[in-house]
Every structure is written in C-alpha cells, then in structure tokens.
Amino acid sequence: MLWQQEMVYLDLETELEAFKSPTRKDHNDGRMSQDFEDIMFLFEHRKSIWKEMNDCDSELKEYLQEEFTRISLHPAFEEWVDCHAGFGDPPATDMIINRIQEFLGGK
C-alpha cells in the first residue's frame, strides 16, 4: 500500500506541481503542457491509478481533489483532456472526465 501512495505522489503530485509552475513552458495551459499530457497518459493507460488515488492517505487525496477541482473548473478543461486523450477508439476523453468527477465526489 505504501508503494502505491509513493507512486501516486511521484507520478501525479509532481506532474501537477510542474503543470502549475510559472517556470515551466506552457504552465496552466492543458493543450500545450507536456506535464498535463503526462497526467492524461497516466489516466488513460494506468488503470490502477483511480484506485491508487482513492486509497492514498487523506492529506494527499485532499491535495489531489483540490487540484483536480481547480483544473476541472477551467472553461477549456474538456478540450485540454481531448487534446491528449481523444485519439483512441473509443476516445478516452469521456472516461477520464467521468472518472475525475467520480474522484471529486460528483462535483
């Protein structure tokens, strides 16, 4: 269990912090950000990530919920997700958005 928490921390929290960082190219622009693309890749291809996020300690889970709430409220959020996850058959865009909303408790 501890290793899963460490993986969530290493994979998601570091990418989220990089995505927000003003020193990173295309920070806070999900269409162009490599960091946001990496997060979408995790969501699309690592099926265990959703359980890992739900099972992590409360402090990390709260952080992730705050960040994904902030990101999901952006007017271009769906476009951001689609830019990186909309190419499969079927596209993963709806699955990712729905799973994020579930993680946020239906917000």
C-alpha positions, 0 to 999 in steps of 0.5 A: 500500500505504501508503494502505491501512495509513493507512486501516486505522489511521484507520478501525479503530485509532481506532474501537477506541481510542474503543470502549475509552475510559472517556470515551466513552458506552457504552465496552466495551459492543458493543450500545450503542457507536456506535464498535463499530457503526462497526467492524461497518459497516466489516466488513460493507460494506468488503470490502477491509478483511480484506485491508487488515488482513492486509497492514498492517505487523506492529506494527499487525496485532499491535495489531489481533489483540490487540484483536480477541482481547480483544473476541472473548473477551467472553461477549456478543461474538456478540450485540454483532456481531448487534446491528449486523450481523444485519439483512441477508439473509443476516445478516452476523453469521456472516461477520464472526465467521468472518472475525475468527477467520480474522484471529486465526489460528483462535483 
